[in-house]
Amino acid sequence: MDRVSAQLALDEPLKTSLGPATAKVMAENLGLRTVGDLLHHYPRRYEERGQLTRLAELPLDEDVTVVAQVADARVHKFNGGRGQRLEITITDGSGRLQLVFFGRGIHKPHKDLPPGSRAMFAGKVSMFNRKLQLAHPSYERLPSEGTGGTPGGEGAVSAFAGKLIPIYPACKGLESWKIAKAVDAVLPRAHEALDPLPPALREGRGFVSLPEALLKIHRPGGKADVEEARARLKWDEAFVLQVALARRRHADAQLPAVARRPAPDGLLSAFDARLPFTLTEGQRKVSAEIFGDLATEHPMHRLLQGEVGSGKTMVALRAMLAVVDAGGQAAMLAPTEVLAQQHHRSIVEMMGDLAEGGMLGGAERATKVVLLTGSMGAAARRQALLDLATGEAGIVIGTHALIEDKVRFHDLGLVVVDEQHRFGVEQRDALRGKGKQPPHLLVMTATPIPRTVAMTVFGDLETSVLDQLPAGRSPIASHVVPAADKPHFLARAWERVREEVGHGHQAYVVCPRIGDSVDQSQSADARQKSPEDETEKRPPLAVLDVAERLAEGPLSGLRVEVLHGRMAPDDKDDVMRRFAAGEVDVMVATTVIEVGVNVPNATAMVIMDADRFGVSQLHQLRGRVGRGSAPGLCLLVTEMPEASPARARLGAVAATLDGFELSRIDLEQRREGDVLGQAQSGVRSSLRVLAVIEDEDVITAAREEAVAVVASDPDLERFPELRTALDALLDADREQYLDKG
């Protein structure tokens, strides 16, 4: 069968083989639309018919699939004989579980499930009269132990007991065994699957072929088959993804760029000479890597990750100054106006009269630093655009407004993207197009990323890590405040805030919502419903309500102000400026303060409904305090019960200041797919068996192989199957995420 018809066979819509009703449920609930999609919907786990999920360990309120034997079945009458219910007790040796059926629904199970019969049961575990039960579970009879061969023959029993039953990720209306039957219908097509691994690589690593791996993962003869299949399928996922990234790096390396070397006694030297502190070892090392990249004639593509407060801005600023020294211009992109203003303010402060190019009192080697945001007044905006076009301004800091058509650069040499700008291809290309040749690119992130995730998510960038905190930073103490269990802890939290203010310091109070009429400002993390949200009826606490309650209650007499994303830009800037100047004691804000806000005198932060934020986000927020010489305090307020996963998450944040450790915890708690789609994309992850955290060795090896393949054949002309797999991976949505750089 040729390649094209093989691909068409796997692209065939499911409704052809399964009928429209099943195909519709699969498409709507599981995102499965073609034969190929279903073949790649792998079992989540396998039940061994001999040793089953122990009934003794069933979780409450979860959908479970169990295999067990019927111990007894009784029909009870109630309502004077008008109503009847069937109670069946099942056992697996570890425990017992009650099944209940009501009304007319009792006749079929009563007939199908006599004592001694075995079946798979699926349903939601509930509690009734302090006993676990499944109400109206769906079930599938299994041949009982003694069927086949001689009745009760040992061989037959052990053959049956060792057989693995695949348990698929299921959904309402499609139990695992219905999915298994659908897989049976399309499994013969697995022989037509195109194998993306180059034959030499597959044989060299001793992998089974793709059709064989698909057959073994869906219908394994035993555990060894599952291992073999998973090892092979993991490699496919890692390898195809790494080839995509390697091709991207290869294409980038072909682009020309202007080498930018700083003048020996230029702006950078003048800046360094005035620094009131010495750079940390890490800052010096990373700067050297960046200057090395800037000096080459291909565009730099570097990811700079550093802990909150590790001095990334300083490293980025020195790179910008080096480019200005070499006659180019540097642009810094920030995700929000508040942040762009903040960066602009702190860079101008750090540079002093070196930022006053063309002004009276400016130093002789000075340049001009301009701000460009969407909400600037027309006159200021015109002046900024003019300064960029003439080259008068060496450095510009701005938001998406920098990407607009009207913006012209004299000679753009470096683009610094500040975190959270999940930049798509179009924006990056739009900005690239503003340079005479592609500018160098530095992406900064303060969300520490474990190495394998960086290799997967930002795989087209070289990585530098800043892991030392600059001298003069103070430790931050973090505590969980269980407001529901211990209300007096919350009262004490507000006393602590008053104490900090009494010592001349300032505080932040962070809330998940704004609380005005158009409030859609749920934080991104809060928008992904966590299981705990389902039980919460109370909407998240809002800035406007909390600020009012605090000003009238526990913090009365203090100067309390609010800050959120829907305030007019001038008002935001005014509040930030007054807070920085010490004219405001307590700022009640949304996560607009999450990144880059730098007020060394702020020492305390109270995060309300802390369980509504992600781990990495809490770590980011906490990084806003303890930026000066006084120790920081971060209080995580929650109403979640002690045993809940949310409390465990908060406990982890309180227990460590190590962002890399926390990002690991964060990733382990999210699904893999979220890690790669950066959680907010809504795109179904292309990863089904590869675990980014655990499979570090697979990803590292796959990256090496991918680099070798792309170096020898960048267009993959010798590997048509690999090209087909790449095209499938890089459908439009996924391209976006691969192009963070």
Residue pairs with C-beta under 8 A, 6 or more apart in sequence:
1 9
1 192
3 194
3 720
3 721
3 724
6 192
6 193
6 194
7 194
7 724
9 35
9 189
9 192
10 34
10 35
10 36
10 39
10 189
10 192
10 193
10 194
11 34
11 35
11 36
12 34
12 35
13 23
13 33
13 34
14 22
14 23
14 26
14 27
14 32
14 33
14 34
14 35
14 37
14 38
14 182
14 186
15 23
15 24
17 35
17 185
17 186
18 26
18 182
18 185
18 186
22 174
22 178
22 182
23 33
25 171
25 173
25 174
26 32
26 33
26 38
26 174
26 182
27 33
29 171
29 172
29 173
29 174
30 41
30 169
30 171
30 174
31 37
31 684
32 38
32 41
35 186
35 189
36 193
36 728
38 182
38 183
38 186
39 183
39 186
39 187
39 189
39 190
39 193
39 214
39 218
40 688
41 168
41 169
41 179
41 183
41 688
42 168
42 217
42 218
42 233
42 688
42 689
43 166
43 167
43 168
43 217
43 218
44 167
44 168
44 169
45 167
46 164
46 165
46 166
46 167
46 220
46 226
47 53
47 65
47 67
47 120
47 164
47 165
47 167
48 161
48 162
48 163
48 164
48 165
49 67
49 142
49 160
49 161
49 162
49 163
49 165
50 161
50 162
52 66
52 67
52 68
52 92
53 64
53 65
53 66
53 67
53 92
54 92
54 94
54 95
55 66
55 68
55 90
55 91
55 92
55 94
55 95
55 96
55 97
56 94
56 95
57 94
57 95
58 64
58 66
58 95
58 97
58 125
58 132
59 125
60 125
60 126
60 127
60 132
61 124
61 125
61 126
62 124
62 125
63 122
63 123
63 124
63 170
64 122
64 123
64 124
64 125
64 134
65 120
65 121
65 122
65 167
65 170
65 175
65 176
66 90
66 92
66 97
66 120
66 121
66 122
67 92
67 118
67 119
67 120
67 121
67 142
67 165
68 90
68 91
68 92
68 97
68 118
68 119
68 121
69 90
69 91
69 92
69 116
69 117
69 118
70 88
70 89
70 90
70 113
70 114
70 115
70 116
70 117
70 118
70 119
71 89
71 90
71 91
71 96
71 115
72 88
72 89
72 115
73 86
73 87
73 88
73 89
73 110
73 113
73 114
73 115
74 86
74 87
75 84
75 85
75 86
75 87
75 106
75 110
76 84
76 85
76 86
76 87
77 83
77 84
78 84
78 85
83 102
83 103
84 102
84 103
84 106
85 100
85 101
85 102
85 103
85 106
86 100
86 101
86 102
86 106
86 109
86 110
87 98
87 99
87 100
88 98
88 99
88 100
88 101
88 109
88 113
89 96
89 97
89 98
89 99
90 96
90 97
90 99
90 121
91 97
97 132
97 133
97 134
98 128
98 131
98 132
98 133
98 134
99 109
99 121
99 123
99 133
99 134
99 135
99 137
100 128
100 133
100 134
100 135
100 136
101 109
101 110
101 135
101 136
102 136
105 136
109 139
112 119
112 139
112 141
113 119
113 139
113 141
116 144
117 141
117 144
118 141
118 142
118 143
118 144
118 145
119 139
119 140
119 141
119 142
120 139
120 140
120 142
120 165
120 176
120 177
121 134
121 137
121 138
121 139
122 137
122 138
122 139
122 170
122 175
122 176
122 177
123 134
123 135
123 136
123 137
123 138
124 134
124 135
125 132
125 133
125 134
126 132
126 133
126 134
126 135
127 133
128 135
138 175
140 175
140 177
143 160
145 152
145 157
145 160
145 161
146 152
146 153
146 156
146 157
147 156
147 160
148 156
148 159
148 160
149 155
149 156
150 156
162 222
164 220
164 222
164 223
164 226
166 176
166 180
166 183
166 218
166 219
166 220
167 176
168 176
168 179
168 180
168 183
170 176
170 178
170 179
183 218
187 214
187 215
187 218
187 219
190 211
190 214
190 215
190 218
191 211
192 211
193 210
193 211
193 214
194 210
194 721
194 724
194 725
195 202
195 209
195 210
195 211
195 721
196 210
196 236
196 239
196 240
196 719
196 721
196 722
196 724
196 725
196 726
197 207
197 210
197 235
197 236
197 239
197 722
198 709
198 718
198 719
198 722
201 239
201 705
201 709
202 209
205 235
207 213
207 231
207 232
207 235
208 216
208 228
208 229
208 232
210 232
210 236
212 229
213 228
213 229
213 232
213 233
214 229
216 225
216 226
216 228
216 229
217 225
217 226
217 229
217 230
217 233
220 226
220 229
230 689
233 688
233 689
234 689
234 690
234 695
234 698
235 698
235 702
236 725
237 686
237 687
237 688
237 689
237 690
238 690
238 695
238 698
238 699
238 701
238 702
238 703
239 702
239 705
239 706
240 686
240 722
240 725
240 726
240 729
241 456
241 459
241 686
241 687
241 702
241 729
242 455
242 459
242 699
242 702
242 703
242 705
242 706
242 707
243 706
243 709
243 710
243 716
243 722
243 726
244 726
244 729
244 730
244 738
245 459
245 460
245 703
245 706
245 738
246 459
246 703
246 706
246 707
246 709
246 710
247 710
247 714
247 716
247 726
248 459
248 460
248 738
248 739
248 741
249 301
249 459
249 460
250 710
250 711
250 714
251 714
252 298
252 299
252 301
252 460
253 298
254 298
255 298
255 299
255 437
255 438
256 297
256 298
256 437
256 438
257 296
257 297
257 298
257 299
257 300
257 437
257 438
257 439
257 440
258 297
258 328
258 411
258 413
258 436
258 437
259 294
259 295
259 296
259 297
260 294
260 295
260 322
260 323
260 325
260 326
260 327
260 328
260 413
260 414
260 440
261 291
261 294
261 295
261 322
261 326
262 268
262 269
262 291
262 321
262 322
262 325
262 326
263 269
263 325
263 326
266 325
266 365
267 321
267 324
267 325
267 354
267 365
267 366
267 367
267 394
268 318
268 321
268 322
268 325
270 354
270 363
270 365
271 317
271 318
271 321
271 350
271 351
271 354
272 318
274 352
274 354
277 470
277 471
277 472
279 287
279 311
279 314
280 311
280 466
280 468
280 469
280 470
280 471
281 468
282 306
282 310
282 465
282 466
282 467
282 468
283 311
283 314
283 315
283 466
283 470
286 304
286 315
286 464
286 465
286 466
287 315
287 318
287 319
289 302
289 462
289 464
290 300
290 302
290 304
290 315
290 319
290 442
290 464
291 319
291 322
293 300
293 302
293 440
293 462
294 300
294 319
294 322
294 323
294 326
294 414
294 440
299 438
299 439
299 440
299 441
300 414
300 440
300 441
300 442
300 462
301 441
301 460
301 461
301 462
301 741
302 441
302 442
302 443
302 461
302 462
302 463
302 464
303 443
303 444
303 445
303 454
303 458
303 461
303 462
303 463
303 464
303 741
304 312
304 315
304 316
304 442
304 443
304 444
304 445
304 464
304 466
305 444
305 445
305 446
305 447
305 448
305 449
305 454
305 463
305 464
305 465
305 466
306 312
306 315
306 444
306 446
306 448
306 465
306 466
306 467
307 446
307 448
307 466
307 467
307 469
307 623
307 659
308 446
308 619
308 620
308 622
308 623
308 659
309 469
309 470
309 473
309 623
309 626
309 627
310 466
310 467
310 468
310 469
310 470
311 466
311 469
311 470
312 444
312 446
312 466
313 343
313 346
313 347
313 596
314 350
315 466
316 332
316 416
316 442
316 444
317 347
317 350
317 351
319 330
319 414
319 416
319 442
320 330
320 332
320 394
320 395
320 414
320 416
321 330
323 329
323 330
323 413
323 414
323 440
324 330
324 367
324 394
324 395
326 413
327 411
327 413
328 411
328 412
328 413
328 414
328 439
329 388
329 391
329 393
329 394
329 395
329 396
329 409
329 410
329 411
329 412
329 413
329 414
330 394
330 395
330 396
330 412
330 413
330 414
330 415
330 416
331 395
331 396
331 397
331 398
331 402
331 409
331 412
331 414
331 415
331 416
331 431
331 439
332 343
332 347
332 395
332 396
332 397
332 398
332 415
332 416
332 417
332 418
333 398
333 399
333 400
333 402
333 415
333 416
333 417
333 418
333 421
333 423
333 431
334 340
334 342
334 343
334 397
334 398
334 399
334 418
334 421
334 596
335 399
335 418
335 419
335 420
335 421
335 595
336 399
336 565
336 592
337 373
337 374
337 375
337 399
337 569
337 572
338 563
338 565
338 572
338 573
338 576
338 592
338 593
338 597
339 418
339 595
339 596
339 597
340 371
340 373
340 397
340 398
340 399
341 371
341 373
341 572
341 573
341 576
342 576
342 596
342 597
342 598
343 397
343 418
343 596
344 369
344 371
344 397
345 580
346 598
347 355
347 369
347 395
347 397
348 355
348 369
351 369
352 363
353 361
353 362
353 363
353 366
354 362
354 363
354 365
354 366
354 367
355 362
355 366
355 367
355 368
355 369
355 395
356 362
356 363
356 366
356 368
357 366
357 367
357 368
357 392
357 393
357 394
358 366
358 368
358 392
359 366
359 368
367 393
367 394
367 395
368 387
368 392
368 393
368 394
368 395
369 393
369 394
369 395
369 396
369 397
370 383
370 384
370 387
370 388
370 393
370 395
370 396
370 397
371 384
371 396
371 397
371 398
372 381
372 384
372 385
372 388
372 396
372 397
372 398
372 399
372 401
372 402
372 407
373 398
373 399
373 401
373 569
374 399
374 400
374 401
375 568
375 569
376 384
376 401
384 393
384 396
385 406
385 407
385 408
386 392
387 393
388 396
388 407
388 408
388 409
388 410
389 408
389 409
389 410
390 410
391 410
391 411
396 402
400 427
401 407
402 431
403 427
403 430
403 431
407 434
408 434
409 434
409 435
411 435
411 436
412 431
412 434
412 435
412 436
412 439
413 435
413 439
413 440
414 439
414 440
414 441
414 442
415 431
415 432
415 439
415 440
415 441
415 442
416 442
416 443
416 444
417 423
417 441
417 442
417 443
417 444
418 444
418 595
418 596
419 443
419 444
419 445
419 446
419 447
419 595
420 445
420 595
422 678
422 680
422 737
422 740
423 443
423 739
423 740
423 741
424 736
424 739
425 735
425 736
425 739
428 441
428 739
428 741
431 439
432 438
432 439
441 741
443 458
443 461
443 740
443 741
446 595
446 620
446 623
446 659
447 616
447 619
447 620
447 659
447 663
448 659
448 660
448 662
448 663
449 457
449 458
449 663
450 660
450 663
450 664
450 667
450 692
450 693
451 463
451 696
452 692
452 693
452 695
452 696
452 699
452 700
453 663
453 667
453 675
453 692
453 693
454 463
455 699
455 700
455 703
456 675
456 676
456 692
456 699
457 675
457 676
457 678
457 737
457 740
458 740
458 741
459 703
459 738
460 738
460 739
460 741
461 741
467 660
472 628
472 629
473 626
473 627
474 626
474 628
474 629
474 630
474 631
474 632
475 626
475 631
475 632
475 657
476 622
476 625
476 626
476 631
476 632
476 633
476 634
476 657
477 631
477 632
477 633
477 634
478 622
478 633
478 634
478 635
478 636
478 653
478 654
478 655
478 657
479 633
479 634
479 635
479 636
479 654
480 610
480 636
480 638
480 647
480 650
480 651
480 654
481 489
481 490
481 493
481 606
481 635
481 636
481 637
481 638
482 489
482 638
482 639
482 640
482 642
482 647
483 489
483 490
483 637
483 638
483 639
484 638
484 639
484 640
484 641
485 641
485 642
490 637
491 554
493 606
493 635
493 637
494 550
494 554
494 555
494 606
495 554
496 604
496 633
496 635
497 507
497 509
497 554
497 555
497 586
497 604
497 606
498 554
498 555
498 558
500 506
500 507
500 603
500 604
500 633
501 507
501 558
501 585
501 586
503 630
504 601
505 601
505 602
505 603
505 604
505 630
506 579
506 582
506 584
506 585
506 586
506 587
506 599
506 601
506 602
506 603
506 604
507 585
507 586
507 587
507 602
507 603
507 604
507 605
507 606
508 586
508 587
508 588
508 589
508 593
508 602
508 604
508 605
508 606
508 621
508 624
508 625
509 546
509 547
509 550
509 586
509 587
509 588
509 589
509 605
509 606
509 607
509 608
510 588
510 589
510 590
510 591
510 593
510 605
510 606
510 607
510 608
510 621
511 540
511 541
511 542
511 543
511 546
511 588
511 589
511 590
511 608
511 609
512 522
512 523
512 526
512 540
512 541
512 542
512 590
512 591
512 608
512 609
512 612
512 613
513 519
513 521
513 522
513 539
513 540
513 541
513 542
513 543
513 590
514 521
514 542
514 543
514 544
514 564
514 565
514 566
514 590
515 542
515 543
515 544
515 545
515 546
516 544
516 566
518 566
519 542
521 564
521 565
521 566
521 590
522 540
523 590
523 591
523 612
523 613
523 617
524 614
524 679
524 680
525 612
525 613
525 614
525 617
525 679
526 533
526 540
526 612
526 613
528 674
528 679
528 680
530 611
530 645
530 646
531 645
532 611
532 640
532 644
532 645
532 646
533 612
540 609
540 612
541 608
541 609
543 562
543 563
543 564
543 588
543 589
543 590
544 562
546 588
546 608
547 560
547 561
547 562
547 588
550 560
550 586
550 588
551 558
551 560
555 585
555 586
558 585
558 586
559 583
559 584
559 585
559 586
560 584
560 585
560 586
560 587
560 588
561 575
561 578
561 579
561 584
561 586
561 587
561 588
562 575
562 587
562 588
562 589
563 572
563 575
563 576
563 579
563 587
563 588
563 589
563 590
563 592
563 593
564 589
564 590
564 592
565 590
565 592
567 575
572 592
575 584
575 587
576 597
578 584
579 587
579 599
579 602
580 599
582 601
587 593
587 602
591 613
591 617
591 621
593 621
593 624
594 617
594 620
594 621
594 624
595 620
597 624
598 624
598 627
599 624
599 627
600 627
600 628
600 629
601 628
601 630
602 624
602 625
602 627
603 625
603 626
603 628
603 630
603 631
603 632
603 633
604 625
604 632
604 633
604 634
604 635
605 621
605 622
605 624
605 625
605 632
605 633
605 634
605 635
606 635
606 637
607 613
607 618
607 621
607 622
607 634
607 635
607 636
607 637
608 637
609 637
609 638
609 639
610 618
610 636
610 637
610 638
610 650
611 638
611 639
611 640
611 644
611 646
611 647
611 649
611 650
613 621
614 666
615 649
615 652
615 653
615 662
615 663
615 665
615 666
615 669
616 659
616 662
616 663
616 666
618 636
618 650
618 653
619 653
619 659
619 662
621 634
622 632
622 634
622 653
625 632
625 633
625 634
626 632
634 654
636 650
636 653
636 654
638 646
638 647
638 650
640 646
640 647
640 650
641 647
645 669
649 665
649 669
652 662
652 665
653 662
656 662
664 693
667 675
667 692
667 693
668 693
670 679
671 685
672 685
672 687
672 690
672 691
672 692
673 684
673 685
673 687
674 685
675 692
676 685
676 686
676 687
676 692
676 737
677 683
677 685
677 737
678 737
678 740
681 733
681 736
681 737
683 733
683 734
683 737
686 729
686 734
690 698
690 699
692 699
709 716
709 719
709 722
710 716
713 719
716 722
716 723
716 726
730 738
